[in-house]
Amino acid sequence: MTSSIRDVGVEDLEAGLQDGSIVLVDVREPHEFAAGHIPGSLSMPLSAFDAEGLPSTGRVVFSCAAGVRSKTAIDFCQAAGLSWSEHYPGGFKEWFTSGRAVARGDS
């Protein structure tokens, strides 16, 4: 499946999280999310992904470990007729290695 995907850079992501304009959806598995995630992100594991559970408003950006699963989530959304197309290709790995704040636990 070919989808329309727009990459979101770390600075744009950080600014959107700070001002509340971005809803970050982390599609990694629960144990990965609990071990560390970008503060403010929502856990929605790809293994149980349901596009209908996504927020209906705001700017939704997908994230995973390094940009592969987030693209798959976009494919699922677009196949379901949703227009979400943005992902953070650096994922949690880039966020963590850049020294940015990390949240732990399942929320």
C-alpha positions as a Markdown table, in Angstrom:
| # | Residue | x | y | z |
|---|---|---|---|---|
| 1 | Met | 0.0 | 0.0 | 0.0 |
| 2 | Thr | 1.3 | 3.4 | -0.9 |
| 3 | Ser | 0.4 | 6.2 | 1.6 |
| 4 | Ser | 1.0 | 9.8 | 1.8 |
| 5 | Ile | 3.4 | 10.4 | 4.8 |
| 6 | Arg | 4.7 | 13.6 | 6.2 |
| 7 | Asp | 7.8 | 13.6 | 8.4 |
| 8 | Val | 7.7 | 15.7 | 11.5 |
| 9 | Gly | 11.0 | 16.9 | 12.9 |
| 10 | Val | 11.9 | 16.8 | 16.5 |
| 11 | Glu | 11.8 | 20.5 | 17.0 |
| 12 | Asp | 8.3 | 20.7 | 15.4 |
| 13 | Leu | 7.2 | 17.8 | 17.6 |
| 14 | Glu | 8.5 | 19.3 | 20.8 |
| 15 | Ala | 6.9 | 22.7 | 20.1 |
| 16 | Gly | 3.5 | 21.0 | 19.2 |
| 17 | Leu | 3.6 | 19.0 | 22.4 |
| 18 | Gln | 4.4 | 22.1 | 24.5 |
| 19 | Asp | 1.6 | 24.2 | 23.0 |
| 20 | Gly | -0.9 | 21.3 | 22.8 |
| 21 | Ser | -1.4 | 21.4 | 19.1 |
| 22 | Ile | 0.0 | 17.8 | 18.6 |
| 23 | Val | -1.5 | 14.6 | 19.9 |
| 24 | Leu | 1.4 | 12.1 | 19.8 |
| 25 | Val | 0.4 | 8.5 | 19.4 |
| 26 | Asp | 3.1 | 6.0 | 20.3 |
| 27 | Val | 2.5 | 2.6 | 18.5 |
| 28 | Arg | 5.2 | 0.6 | 20.3 |
| 29 | Glu | 4.2 | -2.3 | 22.5 |
| 30 | Pro | 3.1 | -1.7 | 26.2 |
| 31 | His | 6.4 | -3.0 | 27.6 |
| 32 | Glu | 8.4 | -0.6 | 25.4 |
| 33 | Phe | 6.1 | 2.3 | 26.3 |
| 34 | Ala | 6.4 | 1.6 | 30.0 |
| 35 | Ala | 10.2 | 1.4 | 29.8 |
| 36 | Gly | 10.3 | 5.0 | 28.4 |
| 37 | His | 8.3 | 7.2 | 26.2 |
| 38 | Ile | 8.0 | 10.8 | 25.0 |
| 39 | Pro | 6.1 | 12.8 | 27.7 |
| 40 | Gly | 2.5 | 13.4 | 26.8 |
| 41 | Ser | 2.3 | 10.6 | 24.2 |
| 42 | Leu | -0.6 | 8.2 | 24.1 |
| 43 | Ser | 0.0 | 4.5 | 24.0 |
| 44 | Met | -1.8 | 2.7 | 21.2 |
| 45 | Pro | 0.2 | -0.5 | 20.3 |
| 46 | Leu | 0.3 | -1.4 | 16.7 |
| 47 | Ser | -0.5 | -5.0 | 17.6 |
| 48 | Ala | -3.9 | -3.9 | 18.8 |
| 49 | Phe | -4.3 | -0.8 | 16.7 |
| 50 | Asp | -7.8 | 0.6 | 16.1 |
| 51 | Ala | -7.9 | 3.7 | 14.0 |
| 52 | Glu | -11.4 | 4.5 | 15.3 |
| 53 | Gly | -9.9 | 5.0 | 18.8 |
| 54 | Leu | -7.9 | 8.0 | 17.6 |
| 55 | Pro | -8.8 | 11.5 | 18.6 |
| 56 | Ser | -11.1 | 13.2 | 16.1 |
| 57 | Thr | -9.6 | 16.6 | 16.4 |
| 58 | Gly | -6.1 | 18.1 | 16.6 |
| 59 | Arg | -3.0 | 17.2 | 14.8 |
| 60 | Val | -2.2 | 13.5 | 15.2 |
| 61 | Val | 1.4 | 12.5 | 14.9 |
| 62 | Phe | 2.5 | 8.8 | 15.1 |
| 63 | Ser | 5.7 | 7.6 | 16.8 |
| 64 | Cys | 7.4 | 4.3 | 17.4 |
| 65 | Ala | 11.0 | 3.3 | 18.1 |
| 66 | Ala | 12.6 | 4.4 | 14.9 |
| 67 | Gly | 9.9 | 5.2 | 12.3 |
| 68 | Val | 8.8 | 1.9 | 10.8 |
| 69 | Arg | 5.7 | 1.0 | 12.8 |
| 70 | Ser | 4.5 | 4.6 | 12.7 |
| 71 | Lys | 4.3 | 4.4 | 8.9 |
| 72 | Thr | 2.3 | 1.1 | 9.2 |
| 73 | Ala | -0.1 | 2.9 | 11.6 |
| 74 | Ile | -0.6 | 5.6 | 8.9 |
| 75 | Asp | -1.2 | 3.0 | 6.3 |
| 76 | Phe | -3.9 | 1.5 | 8.6 |
| 77 | Cys | -5.5 | 4.9 | 9.1 |
| 78 | Gln | -5.5 | 5.8 | 5.4 |
| 79 | Ala | -7.0 | 2.3 | 4.5 |
| 80 | Ala | -9.8 | 3.2 | 7.0 |
| 81 | Gly | -10.4 | 6.4 | 5.2 |
| 82 | Leu | -8.8 | 8.7 | 7.8 |
| 83 | Ser | -6.5 | 11.5 | 6.7 |
| 84 | Trp | -3.8 | 11.2 | 9.3 |
| 85 | Ser | -0.4 | 11.3 | 7.6 |
| 86 | Glu | 2.3 | 12.6 | 10.0 |
| 87 | His | 4.9 | 10.7 | 11.9 |
| 88 | Tyr | 8.1 | 11.4 | 13.8 |
| 89 | Pro | 10.7 | 9.3 | 11.9 |
| 90 | Gly | 13.4 | 9.5 | 14.6 |
| 91 | Gly | 11.1 | 7.9 | 17.1 |
| 92 | Phe | 11.8 | 7.3 | 20.7 |
| 93 | Lys | 15.4 | 6.4 | 19.9 |
| 94 | Glu | 16.2 | 9.8 | 18.5 |
| 95 | Trp | 14.3 | 11.5 | 21.3 |
| 96 | Phe | 16.1 | 9.6 | 24.0 |
| 97 | Thr | 19.6 | 9.9 | 22.5 |
| 98 | Ser | 19.1 | 13.7 | 22.1 |
| 99 | Gly | 18.9 | 14.0 | 25.8 |
| 100 | Arg | 15.2 | 15.1 | 25.9 |
| 101 | Ala | 13.0 | 14.3 | 28.9 |
| 102 | Val | 11.6 | 10.8 | 29.1 |
| 103 | Ala | 8.5 | 9.5 | 30.9 |
| 104 | Arg | 8.4 | 6.0 | 32.4 |
| 105 | Gly | 5.4 | 3.8 | 33.3 |
| 106 | Asp | 2.2 | 3.2 | 31.5 |
| 107 | Ser | 0.9 | 6.7 | 31.4 |
